[in-house]
Amino acid sequence: MSRRREPVPFAFVAEADRFRSNVTPPPRERPSLGRLAGRALLGLTIVAGLVGSLVIGTPALSTDTDAGTSQSQASDGR
């Protein structure tokens, strides 16, 4: 998809897509110790929640094959 260039009366408008700034942005601030600890605590909380839901949910998803055999053994004993 080629764009056709049309004449523009102002040169700076035509060159606007090619413009590069020579001004460097200021350096990023380093996160404080409290912010790093908060991020770590949030990550640990999320991981602990996922692990907890897996531990709690796994027995509900498993098929209980032993329950059928224990019921049949109980009925045989009568």
Secondary structure, DSSP 8 states (H G I E B T S, - for coil): --------S-HHHHTGGG--------------HHHHHHHHHHHHHHHHHHHHHHHHHHHHHS--HHHHHHHHHHHHH-
